[in-house]
């Protein structure tokens, strides 16, 4: 009797062991391409949307796949909020993102910058290794200086966006303008940056914060007229062809995750440096080149100052007309976690109780209207899980928070993608934060 029981227990153990081995083998197989090459994923910050990110970086992934023996490089568009989930899930090997984001992430995930981007500038026909921020207003706006922004409505991408907010925050501080207290409203619209420009053009906000050069790029594409906008606090930088409201900072880094072994990291670095050879850049259509990494010390200092200001804001009275309880909660998380997008989402407003704050919301872009209809099909449980995903929670943490099994969470994650037709979880997070599905969900 006892022998039979032991045999049964042993059989169960063996079955569980085989299942675990099979699951691990399946995971390992998913990391190997059809050609037998190992797969390395490059996260790319999709600041102008996923489609634009894929188009921009496909030539580089093709070049690296041809240049690094035994490896195939895939692109994974990420947002400021979704990237930590991808890192924690082990899905990324490398990351291309803005320097402020890199600095914040490297403090928590030990990233290392192995190269610095040299971005192609059509306007000057040259490659630029530094960039800045543009604070824009409509050409007929009464706002003439940064000091005039007091009491005005301002739009930016995200509190986490280095070129899309933090540099501008620093410039306002130097002019005696506290972006968290002195503005009538501070609206974070999420990616892409183009929406900020559109909000200024439509008169929904008085000023917008974007990466320097985007105005000129969109004008070159025929999407806007350059003369319809002015750049505040314009600064002259010899050799820099774009209008900028700020000093210049080192361009985006190509960063390696700690799990990348020495051989792969160095092979990728050598391939990136060879991008400067005319024959290679022409063959693969590489508009942007890569050089040895520049210093990111100025970026670290600015991000440190920003985090200190955020920490100070959390100590302010919740009765403040601008620092609402919701913002204080978000700022507290920001101060503790570095620069985190978990609780500070796109299109969230920081508004004083003025008449402007009660104006109707602008019409939602058509793409998001489609997704809004799909979101209405979600069950309450699916909305709860989506909110936690948007706030950076992984499957196990969601399961604990909701008192359900990890397998059930994964089932709901699959349903979320199916019902919304978002394609990828990163895209779904972008949509959900834009529509406000990342906040206000009770776990009770």
C-alpha positions, 0 to 999 in steps of 0.5 A: 500500500505504502509502496503504491502511494510512493510510486504514485507520488514519484510519478506525479513528481516526474510528470511535473518535472517533465512539464517544467522541462518542456516549458523551459525548452519551449521558452528557450526555443522561442529565443531561437529564430527559424534560421537557428540564430539566437534572438536578441531584442532591442527595445526602442522608445517609440516616441512617435508611435510604434509604426514610426519606431519600426520604420526608423530602426529596421535598417539597424536591426538588419545591419546588426543581424548580418554583422553579428554571427549567430544572432538575429536582432528583433525590434520591440517598441516600448514606451516610458511606462512599458519598458520596465515590465519588458526588462523585468520579464527578461525580454530585452537585451539592448535598449535605445532610449532618451538619455534621461530615461536611460539614466533613471533606468540604469540606476535600477537595472544596471544598464550600460551605455555602449555607444551614443547616437549620431542623428542625421539632420536633414536641415544641415546635412550632418550628423548630430551627437547632441540635442535639446528641447523646444518650447513652442507657442502659436505665432500669434500668441501673446506669450513672449518669454518663459516667464509669461507661461505663469497662469498658462496651459502647457502640454508635454509628453510625460513627466518622464520624458527628458527632451519632452518635459524635464529639460524644459522644466529646468529652463523654466526653473531658471526663469523663476517658473515652477511648472508644478505650481505656476501654470494654469494646467500641465497636460501630459499627452503621451506619445507621439510628440506630434500630439503636443504640436497639434494641441498648440495648433488647435489652441487647446494649450498656450505652449507645448514642449517637444524635442528640438528638431521635430518642428523642422522635421514635420515641416519638411514632411509637409505636415505643418508650416514652420511659420505657424509656430515660435520657439521661446527662450531660443538659444544659439548653438553653432553647428546645431541646425534646429531651434532650441529653448535649452542647452544641448545634451548627449544624444540617445545611448545604445544600452546593454542589459546586464544579462548580455555577455561580454562577447555579444556586447563587444561584438555589437559595439564594434558593429555600431562603430563600423556604421560610420563607414560610408560603404556600410551606412549606404548599403543598409540605409543607415541614416543615423550613425554610432560613436563611442559613448559620450558623457551623460553626467549633465543628464544625471545632474538634471534628472537628480535636480528634477527628482529632488523637486518632485520629492519636495512637491510631495511634501506640499499641502494637498490643499495646494490649488495645483498639486492635487491629491492625485498628483501628489500620489503620482509624485510620491511614486516618482520620488521613490522609484526615480522617474517612473511612468507608473502613476503619471499617465498621458493626458493627465492634467494638473490644473488650478480651479479656473474656468479653463479647467472646466472647458470640454475635452478636445475631440479624441483622435480617430485611432483612439476613438476606435480603441475606446469602443473596443475598451468598452467590451472589457469586463471589470476583471479585465479592466482591473488587470489592465490597470495593473499592467499599465502601472508596471505590475507583472503577472505574479504581482497581479495575481497576488493583488487580485487573489487569483492564479498567475494562469488566470492572469495570463488568460485575461492578458490574452483576452485583452489583446484579443478584444482590443486588437492592439497587437502587442501589450506595449501598444495596449499600454500606450492606448490604455494610458491615453484613454485613462484606463490606467487609473481609478480601479478599485481592487476591493 
